[in-house]
Amino acid sequence: MSAASTFRIDALGVAYGGRPVLSQLSLADVAPGSLVGVLGPNGVGKSSLLRAIAKLVPAQGHARLGGLDLLHCRHDEHLAHVAYLPQTLPQASTLRVLEVVTGALRATCPDLPAGEREARLQAVLAELQLLPMALRRLDELSGGQRQMVGLAQVFVRRTPLMLLDEPTSALDLRWQMLALQALRQAARERGAIVCLAMHDLNLAARCCDRLVLLGARGLLADGVPSAVLRSDMLREAFHVEARIERTAGQAQVVLVERALPAE
């Protein structure tokens, strides 16, 4: 399957212990080369959505990448098309950065020729500016540095669909920009589709082509950032009073003024 395949979700549902977290969620086609931000308060299913597509939790419905139904395909097919980064950071250990990234590539792409494997490793470490720490142990790194190593484990696989759960949560401002620039480059150059669960609304507005806003009653909004990040939508989703401003360069900025009583 080409990396230029569209992605769509039809009637997806996830439940834990009989309690629905997502119910009949459908999203129209996501174009190749897109960054999609999944937004919403805690507990509305952002992580569950990504975990369902990653086949880590049971789910009903369909998630199609081109003609491949990711929820019902073989494990090897899924592995070839989807990479997932959880919220949890790579565990601190005595393994070195290069070993960890190499291990991820060997485990998921065992038939890759040695020359191409080495080229991928060098390219991703350079792209994410991890070459200076390639031989450092994970237990010597900060949380943010280990999060970048986790991103490298996803990037090196070059899958057409990448699912990232709060990939910038441990990063400072510079590393956030580097990570998001690399995601944008992967999307643009390879036609990859990148789905990110995020809490930072302004970062989402800046980097994403499309936003999906989840709330207590399911899908609240889906579209370009200017159509989703509206005061009424933020009030319903997060129970806050917020206003939307624009910078001199016309970038959207969300300014939260106060919390509202919970309903």
C-alpha positions as CSV (number, residue, x, y, z in Angstrom):
1,M,0.0,0.0,0.0
2,S,1.3,3.5,-0.9
3,A,1.9,6.0,1.8
4,A,-0.5,8.2,-0.2
5,S,-3.5,6.3,1.1
6,T,-6.4,8.2,2.8
7,F,-7.5,7.3,6.4
8,R,-11.0,7.2,7.7
9,I,-12.9,6.0,10.8
10,D,-16.4,4.5,10.7
11,A,-18.6,3.8,13.8
12,L,-15.6,3.1,16.1
13,G,-16.5,2.2,19.6
14,V,-14.4,1.4,22.7
15,A,-15.6,0.3,26.1
16,Y,-13.8,-0.6,29.4
17,G,-15.6,-3.0,31.7
18,G,-18.9,-2.3,29.9
19,R,-18.5,1.5,30.2
20,P,-18.5,3.1,26.7
21,V,-15.6,5.6,26.2
22,L,-16.1,6.1,22.5
23,S,-19.3,5.3,20.7
24,Q,-20.1,5.3,17.0
25,L,-17.2,7.7,16.2
26,S,-16.8,8.4,12.5
27,L,-14.3,10.7,10.8
28,A,-14.3,11.6,7.1
29,D,-11.2,10.9,5.0
30,V,-7.9,12.3,6.2
31,A,-5.7,13.2,3.3
32,P,-2.2,12.0,3.0
33,G,0.3,14.5,4.3
34,S,-2.0,15.6,7.1
35,L,-1.3,16.4,10.7
36,V,-4.5,15.8,12.8
37,G,-4.7,17.0,16.4
38,V,-7.1,15.1,18.7
39,L,-8.2,17.5,21.4
40,G,-10.5,17.3,24.4
41,P,-10.6,17.2,28.2
42,N,-9.4,14.2,30.3
43,G,-11.4,11.1,30.0
44,V,-13.2,11.6,26.7
45,G,-11.3,9.0,24.8
46,K,-8.3,10.7,23.1
47,S,-5.9,8.0,24.1
48,S,-8.4,5.3,23.7
49,L,-9.0,6.3,20.1
50,L,-5.3,6.0,19.3
51,R,-4.9,2.8,21.2
52,A,-7.9,1.3,19.4
53,I,-6.4,2.1,16.0
54,A,-3.1,0.7,17.3
55,K,-5.0,-2.6,18.2
56,L,-4.0,-2.3,21.8
57,V,-7.6,-2.3,23.1
58,P,-10.6,-4.1,21.7
59,A,-12.8,-1.9,19.5
60,Q,-15.8,-2.1,17.2
61,G,-16.2,-0.5,13.9
62,H,-13.6,0.2,11.2
63,A,-10.4,2.2,10.8
64,R,-9.4,2.1,7.1
65,L,-6.1,3.1,5.6
66,G,-6.7,2.9,1.9
67,G,-8.2,-0.5,1.4
68,L,-6.8,-2.0,4.6
69,D,-9.0,-2.2,7.7
70,L,-6.6,-1.7,10.5
71,L,-8.9,-3.1,13.2
72,H,-9.3,-6.4,11.4
73,C,-6.1,-7.0,9.5
74,R,-3.3,-9.4,10.2
75,H,-0.6,-8.4,12.8
76,D,2.2,-8.2,10.2
77,E,0.0,-5.9,7.9
78,H,-0.8,-3.7,10.8
79,L,2.9,-3.5,11.9
80,A,3.9,-2.4,8.4
81,H,1.4,0.5,8.3
82,V,1.0,1.8,11.8
83,A,3.5,3.2,14.4
84,Y,2.3,4.2,17.9
85,L,3.9,6.3,20.6
86,P,2.3,6.0,24.1
87,Q,2.2,8.7,26.7
88,T,4.7,6.8,28.9
89,L,8.4,7.6,28.3
90,P,10.9,5.0,27.2
91,Q,12.0,3.3,30.4
92,A,15.3,4.5,31.8
93,S,17.9,1.6,31.3
94,T,21.5,0.9,30.6
95,L,20.7,0.6,26.9
96,R,22.1,3.3,24.7
97,V,20.1,5.5,22.4
98,L,21.4,3.9,19.2
99,E,20.6,0.4,20.6
100,V,17.0,1.3,21.5
101,V,16.3,2.8,18.1
102,T,18.0,0.0,16.3
103,G,16.0,-2.5,18.3
104,A,12.7,-0.9,17.4
105,L,13.6,-1.0,13.7
106,R,14.8,-4.7,13.8
107,A,11.6,-5.8,15.7
108,T,9.2,-4.1,13.2
109,C,11.2,-4.3,9.9
110,P,13.2,-7.5,10.3
111,D,13.7,-8.0,6.5
112,L,15.2,-4.5,5.9
113,P,18.6,-4.8,4.3
114,A,21.5,-3.8,6.5
115,G,22.5,-0.8,4.4
116,E,19.0,0.7,4.4
117,R,18.7,0.0,8.1
118,E,21.9,1.9,8.8
119,A,20.8,4.8,6.5
120,R,17.5,5.1,8.3
121,L,19.1,5.1,11.7
122,Q,21.6,7.8,10.8
123,A,18.8,9.9,9.1
124,V,16.4,9.8,12.0
125,L,19.1,10.6,14.6
126,A,20.2,13.5,12.5
127,E,16.7,14.7,11.9
128,L,15.8,14.7,15.5
129,Q,19.2,16.1,16.6
130,L,20.0,13.0,18.6
131,L,23.4,12.2,17.1
132,P,25.3,13.8,20.0
133,M,23.6,11.4,22.4
134,A,23.5,8.3,20.3
135,L,25.9,6.4,22.6
136,R,24.5,7.7,25.9
137,R,22.5,5.4,28.1
138,L,18.8,6.1,28.6
139,D,19.3,6.3,32.4
140,E,21.6,9.3,31.8
141,L,18.9,11.2,29.8
142,S,16.3,13.6,31.0
143,G,12.6,12.9,30.5
144,G,12.4,15.1,27.5
145,Q,15.4,13.5,25.9
146,R,13.9,10.1,26.4
147,Q,10.7,11.3,24.8
148,M,12.7,12.3,21.7
149,V,14.1,8.8,21.7
150,G,10.6,7.5,21.7
151,L,9.8,9.7,18.7
152,A,12.9,8.3,16.9
153,Q,11.6,4.8,17.5
154,V,8.4,5.8,15.6
155,F,10.1,7.9,12.9
156,V,12.6,5.2,12.0
157,R,9.8,2.8,10.9
158,R,8.5,5.2,8.2
159,T,5.0,3.9,8.4
160,P,2.2,5.7,6.4
161,L,0.2,6.2,9.7
162,M,1.8,7.5,12.9
163,L,-0.2,7.7,16.2
164,L,1.3,9.9,18.9
165,D,-0.2,10.3,22.4
166,E,0.9,13.7,23.8
167,P,4.3,13.5,22.0
168,T,5.5,16.9,23.3
169,S,4.4,16.6,27.0
170,A,7.9,16.4,28.4
171,L,9.7,18.6,25.9
172,D,10.8,22.2,26.4
173,L,10.0,24.9,23.8
174,R,12.9,24.2,21.5
175,W,12.4,20.4,21.5
176,Q,8.7,20.9,20.9
177,M,9.4,22.8,17.7
178,L,12.0,20.4,16.5
179,A,9.7,17.4,17.1
180,L,6.7,19.1,15.3
181,Q,8.9,20.3,12.4
182,A,10.1,16.7,12.0
183,L,6.5,15.4,12.0
184,R,5.5,18.1,9.4
185,Q,8.5,17.0,7.2
186,A,7.5,13.4,7.4
187,A,4.0,14.2,6.4
188,R,5.0,16.4,3.6
189,E,7.8,14.4,2.1
190,R,6.4,10.9,2.5
191,G,2.6,11.6,2.5
192,A,2.4,10.1,5.9
193,I,-0.7,10.8,8.1
194,V,0.1,11.9,11.7
195,C,-2.5,11.8,14.4
196,L,-1.6,13.5,17.7
197,A,-3.5,13.6,21.0
198,M,-2.7,17.0,22.5
199,H,-3.6,19.3,25.4
200,D,-1.8,22.4,24.1
201,L,-4.5,24.1,22.0
202,N,-2.2,26.8,20.7
203,L,0.4,24.3,19.6
204,A,-2.3,22.3,17.9
205,A,-3.6,25.4,16.1
206,R,-0.1,26.2,14.9
207,C,1.0,22.7,13.7
208,C,-2.1,20.8,12.7
209,D,-4.0,20.9,9.4
210,R,-7.1,19.4,11.0
211,L,-8.5,19.2,14.6
212,V,-10.8,16.7,16.1
213,L,-12.5,17.9,19.3
214,L,-14.0,15.3,21.6
215,G,-16.2,16.0,24.6
216,A,-18.4,14.3,27.1
217,R,-21.1,13.6,24.4
218,G,-18.6,12.4,21.8
219,L,-17.4,14.3,18.7
220,L,-18.0,18.0,19.1
221,A,-16.1,19.4,16.1
222,D,-13.9,18.2,13.2
223,G,-12.3,20.6,10.7
224,V,-9.6,23.2,10.2
225,P,-8.3,24.9,13.3
226,S,-10.3,28.1,12.8
227,A,-13.5,26.1,12.6
228,V,-12.9,24.0,15.7
229,L,-11.2,26.5,18.1
230,R,-14.2,28.7,18.8
231,S,-15.3,30.1,22.2
232,D,-18.6,28.1,22.2
233,M,-16.8,24.8,21.4
234,L,-14.2,25.3,24.1
235,R,-16.9,26.2,26.6
236,E,-18.7,23.0,25.8
237,A,-15.7,20.8,25.8
238,F,-13.6,22.2,28.6
239,H,-16.0,24.3,30.7
240,V,-13.9,27.4,30.3
241,E,-14.5,30.9,29.1
242,A,-12.0,31.6,26.3
243,R,-11.5,34.0,23.5
244,I,-9.7,33.6,20.3
245,E,-7.2,36.2,19.1
246,R,-4.9,36.4,16.1
247,T,-1.3,37.5,16.0
248,A,0.1,39.9,13.5
249,G,0.8,36.9,11.3
250,Q,-2.8,35.8,11.6
251,A,-2.0,32.7,13.8
252,Q,-4.8,31.7,16.2
253,V,-4.1,32.1,19.9
254,V,-6.5,30.7,22.5
255,L,-6.7,32.8,25.7
256,V,-8.5,31.1,28.6
257,E,-9.9,33.6,31.0
258,R,-11.6,31.5,33.7
259,A,-13.0,28.1,34.6
260,L,-16.7,27.6,34.7
261,P,-18.7,25.5,37.2
262,A,-18.8,21.8,36.2
263,E,-22.2,20.7,34.9
